[in-house]
Every structure is written in structure tokens, then in C-alpha cells.
Amino acid sequence: MAENSAVLLKNEGVLPVKSSEEIAVIGALAKFPRYQGAGSSKVNAVQRDNPLAALKEAGCKVTYACGYSLKAGADEEQLLEEARRACEGRDTVLIFAGLPEDYESEGFDRENLELPANQNRLIREICGIHDKVAVILQGGGPVEMPWISQAGAVMMCYLGGCQGGHAAAAILTGTVNPSGKLAETFPVKLSDTPCFGRYPGLEEKVCYQEGIYVGYRYYDSADREVLFPFGHGLSYTSFIYEDIHQEDGAISFALKNSGSRPGKEAVQLYLSSRKNPYYKELIGFQKVELQAGEKRQVVFRLADRDFARFHEPDCAWVTAPGEYQLLVGSSSRDIRLEAIVEITERQSWPLDIPAVAVETPEAAGGEKKPRFTMNSTLREFQSIPLLRPVLALVRRIAAKTSGEFVSGERMADMIMDMPIRQLPMGTNGKINAGQVKGIIELLNGKPGSGLKKMVLGAGKKKPGRKKDISQ
């Protein structure tokens, strides 16, 4: 799976490396890779590999240097100098970079699309002294690449799992031909994204103004420059698309591997209306494996529902009469073939959604909606003096549970987005559920019942283990 998922984003003849080459492997993530997500998705792998060891197992002549630290406080100048020396006289340099655990996890959003500054500096410095540099990235999402014009090759491995090191080595050495495609767009910079300036919003409220124009549907419709488009992914071979035909509810074309290596190509089918040719939508894809020189027919079956759009006034999916373009390509911006389909009749697929009554303050007897609920996040209580000691306690406890690479400060910040109903867990039982309910009522203007619950709750002891009297 890791071999099929890695995406070769750029390659100017740097990859694959040859067995006769002497290689410099640079980067802490080559030895200590990110192979899984952080937070509740984290598992303890029975065994895990790393790219550095896998490259050595593959017979590569490797010189290694750490290049940067994943933790603060290291001598970055010394690490950079060691990396420079490791690159001297080497045929190719492989830099392993990416997002540390501290940069992405559940419980908080990334604040930017940047790699750590020490990694960006390393890549620029090494690209400045060597003309064959490949950057291998690890992480859960897109990153900005201010050095992209300097690097000869870039491969995105995402989080490759416990055997991701061998997968990366197999692709880098050419044992496996890369075939992954991007399931997202890589923007040039954060300000290019459709939600920039509106997210995360104000007062815990976010307005989703993009509508259907999210991801590639925004970037392609607006003709916005991107770093790498949706569906993009290179190979060590090449593919020719030709002879498109449309008939009997299907579209077919010939795909040929025109290179000298076996390879896989993820062909993509997009739909666009002739009335709005700038907007297109992915409606199908297939991954086709071909030997060198092999040619095969690829067929996509079409259904009437594929041409439908949601029509809000009718609460239904509707296909409007008119001409539609069927676009076949290697990415959303690399369209190779096109066919025209005409729809002559309007079709509709209503949704059977029961009406939901919206309760207004008037319908509820004029009672105002409470400001705070059990689902209000701890961050919403930061400005309330009564809860500052409680929040300080929660942050101290959270900081002590930090992981190997996740800082205590980051953990403490993550916990602030926890709903207040989880406060008993966040304080290790020092505050119980009854006291939390009392706090909510007190802050919502019910001091009598609120104080009563807080006092009664304070008298309740944390339940202990029952004594076993059977022995």
C-alpha cells in the first residue's frame, strides 16, 4: 500500500538512483520517520523500519547526516555543517524532510503550511552546493516548498506506515515504479486557499462561503496557480492516451505504456457542463497496470446520476438538458482526451428528508438560549476569572502527558478545545460531573442552583475500587 501511495511530484532525471552511485542521505526523518498520525489514531507497531536502513539493505552506498533536529535546543549550525560535509563527493543527495508530530495531530489545526525553518534552510543550503538533490517528504498534508525550483526531485510519502521505509527505498532505487496520485491540491502558499481569511472565524463560528468550490474545484475554476494539481503524480515511464469513443452509456479510450519500464497509471474521468466549462468534477478513476509497450482499452461506465447536480429548491439531484464534456486525463490540469455527451431530458432524484422543526426563543416561551452548555469548549471560558485556576490545572496535567515529539505546550493548547463535559477526565477526577453542571448553571445566570451543585459535588469523593470480599 505504501508503494502505491507515494507520489512522485517532480523529477528532473534525479530518480531513480543507480546502484553504482554514492548517496548522501540527509535528515533525521530518514532514521526516525513519521509513519503514523498522532493522537487517538496512534498505535504501537510490532515492528517498524526506516528509509536509511532500507536503503542500506538495498545495497546502496550511503553516507548519513542528521541535518536538523526534531526537537528544540540542538546545535543546528553544527548539524548543517555535518550535512554539507556528508554531501561532498556524492553522486546524489536524498533529503528526508517533513512535518514533526508537534505540527499536526487531532485536537488542533495547523497554523501554516510551512515546514520547520531548520528543514527549509537545510534544503536550500544543500541545493545550493549540489546539483542532484531529491527531497522526500513525510506528513499528513500539503506543505509550501519555497525551494521547489532548486530541488531536482520531490516525492511525497505521506505517513507510510510501519513498512514505509522499505516502500520509499524501493521507489528511490527503481525496484518499484511510483504510481501514486494526489488526492488534494498543493497550493503555492496558504493565502491561495479558498478559506483563507475566513477560517477559523470569530467566536467559535465559521462561515463556509466556498460552497461547492473547495479543493481542485476552486483552484481550477478560478485558474489559480498551484504548486501541484489534484490527481498529479509522475512515473518512471510514460503513458499515451488516444482514440476516445463514447457510446451505449460508456466512454472508452486506449492507454499505452510508451516507456521502457512496467508501470501503473491512475486515469481520471472528469465531467464539465458546456455552459460552465471552467468547472469540472471527478466522476471516476481507474488504476491500470501496463508492461513496457503494452496497450489496453480502458472503459468507464456512465450512469444518468453522474450528470446530476443538487437543486436546493426541489431538495433533489437534477440532471439538466444540455451538452456535457467528458474529460480524461492524468490530473485535473493534465487533460488528454475529450468527448461530448448530450442530455435531452430533465431527470430528478428527490431526497426523502423529513422536515425538522426549528425551535425559536418565542416557541420556547421566550427563554433565551443559554450562553454555555456542556459542549462549550474550555477555550470559551478563558476570560472568566472563576475558571482560570481550573484551566491552569488542566493545562498543567495536559503538559505532563506530552509525547516523544509533541511538546507540553502543544498538548496544553490542544486540551483547550476539549468540551467542558470532559473536565473530570482532564483534571484526573479533581472536578466531578456535578461540579461541572454547577459551573454551567452559575455562568448562565442561575447562581442558586449552580452554587448548590458545586458545593454538593465538592462533597462527593471519587469512586474507588470495591473491596473484593469473596476471598
Protein Blocks (a to p, Z undefined) as FASTA:
>chain_A
ZZmmpccfbdghkaccdfkbccddedjklmmccfbdehjlbccdfbdcdfklmmmmnopa
cdddekiafbehiafklmmmmmmmmmgopabdcddedddfklgcehiacfbfcdcfklmm
mmmmmmmmpcbdcdddedjbdcddfklmmpmbdcdekjnbjmlmmmmmmmmnomaccfbd
cfbdcdfblklpmkgojagbjehiacdfklmmgcjllmmmnopacfbdghiacdfbdcdd
ehiadeehiacdddddfbfbdcddddddddddfklmmbccdfbdcdddddehiacddddd
ddfklmpccdfklopacddeddddddddfbfklcfbdcddddfbdcdddddddddddddf
klnoopacdfbdfkbcfklmmmpmklmmmmmmmmmmmmmmpcfklcfklmmmmmmmpcfk
lmmmmnnomacfklmmmmmmmmnopaklmmmmmmmmmmpccddddddfkZZ
